[in-house]
Structures are given as structure tokens and as C-alpha cells.
């Protein structure tokens, strides 16, 4: 069993090991025929020199990715949480219509709407800005966040709320002291999923962000791949920098991930 | 007396309607932020897209007036479209089915207790954490016929005599892209099914084996029915994601001339970025969305993922 586990793990890690090892090769070695499995000479300085290349202003790209992901996630949270809470806890006309509308946004992905979004942002003058990408990431990750948090809010028994009320707690106190701790795993799951989706977004950025300084890491790495010459060592160095934070994030919540998906996807 | 009765009857109806309106007004502040975002960033561009698809737009983006259905005619006259539609069908069905089958087996395995399981589960997450462009790029490099390290590995273990240009011809490149698409879809699907497995009652599984049911029989008659909603949702999300996937094909087959390895989604981006034809791209986007809706509609009718609710 453990051996089979190791094989499975190796299968999923193999491409990323190629990345990691490749990021330490010298440019001449990574293009050598035949290919070497382990660098004959380790070049950790790739991780320093990749920040100043003619291909792309990498420091700006990293900042872009961070700003767009952080603000996009925050936007999703601020917008999705009240909607998820209210639709789970109250019945009102149009509730189902609203939830269906949210579901439709899941089907309309940025790839389908790219041409329309591009024209719209051009018309109102915010094409090629972080703001445009924050709005896009916010809008297209909304549905998953609403659905996950909705099912967690719906899972809080009414009796607990009522008991807290009887004990003299105000509505806000009840929300903070009773409801929030119960739904916290759902909120964390929604945050992680949204953040990872924003962090790795590619299609909309490709069309909307045209200035090199504004582009995120996902678009930046494509600049290193040319028709005749490719700086693979930089492609992989940047990839490692982009992937490691997300893996750490996932590792922190791995146990919760299963629980979060049970409530969000299965319910 | 008569007048009194007449006046009494409609009163509850009015107050019910008033109550409904009051409920709606009370709900609005909670929903307004989400509604604003959906309307401005999803619905408006969707409408704008449909509008653009009926306009004559120049290569620099200037609207030169109405075009009727000319853009759709251009699109359907394109000799590449038939092949692209066929590719799209193969792409979606192939990737989703293979992903599901492998994920079912993988989830079953990861549900068992064995030393190091936590680490193996973490390893399975990695392709999900990594950006799809980055994953696709490392395959593109690794499969280079000359300096690619994966090609070298295939030669060294004796599968190939010499490096093969997987990403140089439309058909092999498309198949490699499908493989990569499965690879990056596995973590989410596996984890969703794994989450579903937590809800399978252990006693029932044990009872089934006591009754002499083999593992295959137990899986299909005891475990699978519990997993069904989880699988239905995972497949739905996979269909949407795989259909809309751009980076894998763009990275692995983008340098091949022509449209033999394109799906409708990658063709949209070729129209926008290479050919600067926003209006044809818009027409294709509209067609694309109609296809997604139709596929999802059929899927929901056949599978009924919310059947048990």
C-alpha cells in the first residue's frame, strides 16, 4: 500500500520535479542534447537573475498577481458572504431566482466572455488595469463562494440561533459568537478556492492586460518561451515561485478541504 | 353587512403581497453587492458580446455599423469549423470521462489507511495548486523531441528509439493536451469523490461483505449510490471547466499552424489575438455559450444531480 502510495505521489509530483530541477540548470544545459536528469552544474543564481530580464518585468508581475488575488478574494468575500447568509437564513420572493442567477455565472466563464469584457472595459476606459482584473476575478468566483458558504450557513440549526437570542444576545452578537464559528470552515474553504483561482487566472488577463508591468505571473512566464530560443530555466524558476505559496496554503487546510467539499459540493 | 364582507375578502391578499414586497426590500441590501457585480461584469458583457456579434468591427476596434448575421455567416463558412467542433466534442467527452474513471479509483485508494497517506494526498493536490499554464509549459518543454527530458526518459526506458515530436503534429499534440487536461482535473475530482466517500456508512459496507458480496458488487450497489451526488456535481464542474479550458491547448498546440488542434474556445482567442476579428470571435463566443448551455441542459436532464433533494 505504502509503495503504491509512493508511485501515485511520484506520478503527480514528476512534472513539478522536472520544473524544480530545471530551474537550477544553466541556459546552455537545459537546451543540451541529450537532456540531463540532474544538472551537471547547479545554478541557484537563476533565482536572482530572473528578476531582471529583457523578456518581462518580473517583480511587477509578482506584485500584480498578489494585488489582483488579494483584492479579488476580498471582493468575493465582501459580496458573497451577505448574499450567502441571507439566502440561507431567510425566505423571500426571488430567492430561488437569485440562486439560479448565481449558478449561471458559473457557466459563463471569462474565456467565453473575454471578447465582450475586453470591449466593455475599453469603452469605459479601465482596460489594462488591475481594477478590471479584480472585478473579473470577483465576479467569476462569486458563484462557488456563495454556494459553499450558503450550504454552511444553512447547516447552522435554527435552535442555536434562537437559544442565543433568548439568552439576551443581540443579532450581531449571535452572528459573531454563534454562527460564525460554525460556518468558519466553509468561509476558509471559500477563501482558499477563490484565492487559488485568482492566483492562477490566465485567459482574461491575457486579453485585458496588455502592458507588461500589469500582467500577472501566469502571463509573464509565456514571455520566456520563444519560437527560436526559450529561457526554460526562468520559466521554471518563476513557476516554482508561483506554485510554492499555493501548495503551502493547501497543506495548511488539507484536512478541512475534504470537509469543506462535502458540505459545498455534495449537499 | 354585505359591504363589510366584500371589503374583508381582498384584505389578506393585499397584505400578503405587501409582506412579500417588504421581504424583498429587506433582502435587497444583502444581495445588492452580488447583483451589481453579476450584472456589470457578467450579464452586461454577455449582452455586449451578442451585440458585437451583429456589428461590423474594424481590426482596430472601431464599430462601422450593423452587420446583421454576416459574422455568423463568416464563421460557418470557415472551412476549419467542422474539424474544430469535432475536436471540441472529443476534448470534452474524452477528458471528462477519463478524469472521472481515474478519480474514482484514486479516491478509493486514498480513502484507505496506509502509512504516509497524508503526504500522498498532498502530492495529489499539487497539480491543482499549480497554475495550469505552468503545468502545461513543463510538459511542452519535457516533450521537446531534442532536448526534452520526458522524451529522453522514454528513450532511456526503451519505449522510444529516438525522441518523438509529440507537440509538433496536430493529432499527437492534441492527445498530449488531453492527457495534461486529465492530469490537472484529477485533484479536484478525486477530492470531491473522496469527500463523498466520507459519507458511506462503514457498517453497510461490512454487512455487504459479510453477506458474500464481492468488492465490485459492493462498490456498485452500496458505495456508488452514496457517491452519486458528489460525482454528478464534480462532472458538471469538469464539463464547464474543460469546455472553457484555454491554457493547455494554447501552450501545447499553439505553435502548430492551422486549426487542426483547436477547440471552439481556443479558436475564439485565435480570432481575437491573431486575426484581430473581435466580431467573428463574438459570434463564436455566442455559439460556444449556446453549446455549453445545451450540453449542461442535456446533462441535467439525464443525470438529475439534484434528484435526491
HADDOCK unambig.tbl for C-alpha pairs under 7 A between the chains (distance, minus, plus):
assign (segid A and resid 1 and name CA) (segid B and resid 114 and name CA) 6.26 0.50 0.50
assign (segid A and resid 2 and name CA) (segid B and resid 114 and name CA) 6.02 0.50 0.50
assign (segid A and resid 2 and name CA) (segid B and resid 115 and name CA) 5.89 0.50 0.50
assign (segid A and resid 2 and name CA) (segid B and resid 116 and name CA) 6.82 0.50 0.50
assign (segid A and resid 5 and name CA) (segid B and resid 120 and name CA) 6.01 0.50 0.50
assign (segid A and resid 6 and name CA) (segid B and resid 120 and name CA) 6.94 0.50 0.50
assign (segid A and resid 9 and name CA) (segid B and resid 120 and name CA) 5.10 0.50 0.50
assign (segid A and resid 9 and name CA) (segid B and resid 123 and name CA) 5.22 0.50 0.50
assign (segid A and resid 9 and name CA) (segid B and resid 124 and name CA) 6.45 0.50 0.50
assign (segid A and resid 12 and name CA) (segid B and resid 123 and name CA) 6.15 0.50 0.50
assign (segid A and resid 12 and name CA) (segid B and resid 124 and name CA) 5.74 0.50 0.50
assign (segid A and resid 13 and name CA) (segid B and resid 123 and name CA) 6.19 0.50 0.50
assign (segid A and resid 15 and name CA) (segid B and resid 138 and name CA) 6.50 0.50 0.50
assign (segid A and resid 19 and name CA) (segid B and resid 138 and name CA) 6.46 0.50 0.50
assign (segid A and resid 31 and name CA) (segid B and resid 147 and name CA) 5.48 0.50 0.50
assign (segid A and resid 32 and name CA) (segid B and resid 147 and name CA) 5.78 0.50 0.50
assign (segid A and resid 33 and name CA) (segid B and resid 146 and name CA) 6.06 0.50 0.50
assign (segid A and resid 33 and name CA) (segid B and resid 147 and name CA) 5.03 0.50 0.50
assign (segid A and resid 34 and name CA) (segid B and resid 146 and name CA) 6.98 0.50 0.50
assign (segid A and resid 34 and name CA) (segid B and resid 147 and name CA) 5.86 0.50 0.50
assign (segid A and resid 34 and name CA) (segid B and resid 152 and name CA) 6.96 0.50 0.50
assign (segid A and resid 35 and name CA) (segid B and resid 147 and name CA) 5.06 0.50 0.50
assign (segid A and resid 35 and name CA) (segid B and resid 148 and name CA) 6.23 0.50 0.50
assign (segid A and resid 35 and name CA) (segid B and resid 149 and name CA) 5.31 0.50 0.50
assign (segid A and resid 35 and name CA) (segid B and resid 152 and name CA) 6.33 0.50 0.50
assign (segid A and resid 36 and name CA) (segid B and resid 149 and name CA) 6.94 0.50 0.50
assign (segid A and resid 37 and name CA) (segid B and resid 149 and name CA) 6.81 0.50 0.50
assign (segid A and resid 79 and name CA) (segid B and resid 33 and name CA) 5.33 0.50 0.50
assign (segid A and resid 79 and name CA) (segid B and resid 34 and name CA) 5.17 0.50 0.50
assign (segid A and resid 80 and name CA) (segid B and resid 34 and name CA) 6.33 0.50 0.50
assign (segid A and resid 82 and name CA) (segid B and resid 30 and name CA) 5.15 0.50 0.50
assign (segid A and resid 82 and name CA) (segid B and resid 31 and name CA) 6.89 0.50 0.50
assign (segid A and resid 83 and name CA) (segid B and resid 30 and name CA) 5.39 0.50 0.50
assign (segid A and resid 83 and name CA) (segid B and resid 31 and name CA) 4.96 0.50 0.50
assign (segid A and resid 83 and name CA) (segid B and resid 34 and name CA) 6.89 0.50 0.50
assign (segid A and resid 86 and name CA) (segid B and resid 30 and name CA) 6.52 0.50 0.50
assign (segid A and resid 92 and name CA) (segid B and resid 20 and name CA) 6.82 0.50 0.50
assign (segid A and resid 92 and name CA) (segid B and resid 23 and name CA) 5.47 0.50 0.50
assign (segid A and resid 92 and name CA) (segid B and resid 24 and name CA) 5.85 0.50 0.50
assign (segid A and resid 93 and name CA) (segid B and resid 20 and name CA) 6.36 0.50 0.50
assign (segid A and resid 93 and name CA) (segid B and resid 24 and name CA) 6.11 0.50 0.50
assign (segid A and resid 105 and name CA) (segid B and resid 42 and name CA) 6.75 0.50 0.50
assign (segid A and resid 107 and name CA) (segid B and resid 240 and name CA) 6.22 0.50 0.50
assign (segid A and resid 111 and name CA) (segid B and resid 244 and name CA) 6.10 0.50 0.50
assign (segid A and resid 112 and name CA) (segid B and resid 285 and name CA) 5.43 0.50 0.50
assign (segid A and resid 112 and name CA) (segid B and resid 289 and name CA) 6.79 0.50 0.50
assign (segid A and resid 113 and name CA) (segid B and resid 45 and name CA) 6.60 0.50 0.50
assign (segid A and resid 113 and name CA) (segid B and resid 46 and name CA) 6.21 0.50 0.50
assign (segid A and resid 115 and name CA) (segid B and resid 49 and name CA) 6.78 0.50 0.50
assign (segid A and resid 115 and name CA) (segid B and resid 278 and name CA) 6.46 0.50 0.50
assign (segid A and resid 115 and name CA) (segid B and resid 281 and name CA) 6.85 0.50 0.50
assign (segid A and resid 115 and name CA) (segid B and resid 282 and name CA) 6.14 0.50 0.50
assign (segid A and resid 116 and name CA) (segid B and resid 45 and name CA) 4.74 0.50 0.50
assign (segid A and resid 116 and name CA) (segid B and resid 46 and name CA) 6.32 0.50 0.50
assign (segid A and resid 116 and name CA) (segid B and resid 48 and name CA) 5.68 0.50 0.50
assign (segid A and resid 116 and name CA) (segid B and resid 49 and name CA) 4.50 0.50 0.50
assign (segid A and resid 117 and name CA) (segid B and resid 45 and name CA) 5.29 0.50 0.50
assign (segid A and resid 120 and name CA) (segid B and resid 45 and name CA) 6.42 0.50 0.50
assign (segid A and resid 136 and name CA) (segid B and resid 41 and name CA) 6.46 0.50 0.50
assign (segid A and resid 139 and name CA) (segid B and resid 37 and name CA) 5.81 0.50 0.50
assign (segid A and resid 139 and name CA) (segid B and resid 38 and name CA) 5.98 0.50 0.50
assign (segid A and resid 139 and name CA) (segid B and resid 41 and name CA) 6.26 0.50 0.50
assign (segid A and resid 139 and name CA) (segid B and resid 42 and name CA) 6.96 0.50 0.50
assign (segid A and resid 196 and name CA) (segid B and resid 129 and name CA) 6.89 0.50 0.50
assign (segid A and resid 200 and name CA) (segid B and resid 131 and name CA) 4.77 0.50 0.50
assign (segid A and resid 203 and name CA) (segid B and resid 246 and name CA) 6.72 0.50 0.50
assign (segid A and resid 218 and name CA) (segid B and resid 133 and name CA) 6.49 0.50 0.50
assign (segid A and resid 239 and name CA) (segid B and resid 134 and name CA) 5.96 0.50 0.50
assign (segid A and resid 243 and name CA) (segid B and resid 129 and name CA) 6.48 0.50 0.50
assign (segid A and resid 243 and name CA) (segid B and resid 130 and name CA) 5.07 0.50 0.50
assign (segid A and resid 246 and name CA) (segid B and resid 129 and name CA) 5.52 0.50 0.50
assign (segid A and resid 247 and name CA) (segid B and resid 126 and name CA) 6.42 0.50 0.50
assign (segid A and resid 247 and name CA) (segid B and resid 129 and name CA) 5.73 0.50 0.50
assign (segid A and resid 251 and name CA) (segid B and resid 122 and name CA) 6.66 0.50 0.50
assign (segid A and resid 258 and name CA) (segid B and resid 191 and name CA) 6.51 0.50 0.50
assign (segid A and resid 258 and name CA) (segid B and resid 195 and name CA) 4.97 0.50 0.50
assign (segid A and resid 259 and name CA) (segid B and resid 195 and name CA) 6.58 0.50 0.50
assign (segid A and resid 261 and name CA) (segid B and resid 192 and name CA) 6.02 0.50 0.50
assign (segid A and resid 261 and name CA) (segid B and resid 195 and name CA) 6.17 0.50 0.50
assign (segid A and resid 262 and name CA) (segid B and resid 195 and name CA) 5.01 0.50 0.50
assign (segid A and resid 262 and name CA) (segid B and resid 196 and name CA) 6.24 0.50 0.50
assign (segid A and resid 265 and name CA) (segid B and resid 230 and name CA) 6.48 0.50 0.50
assign (segid A and resid 265 and name CA) (segid B and resid 233 and name CA) 6.49 0.50 0.50
assign (segid A and resid 266 and name CA) (segid B and resid 196 and name CA) 6.91 0.50 0.50
assign (segid A and resid 266 and name CA) (segid B and resid 229 and name CA) 5.95 0.50 0.50
assign (segid A and resid 266 and name CA) (segid B and resid 230 and name CA) 4.87 0.50 0.50
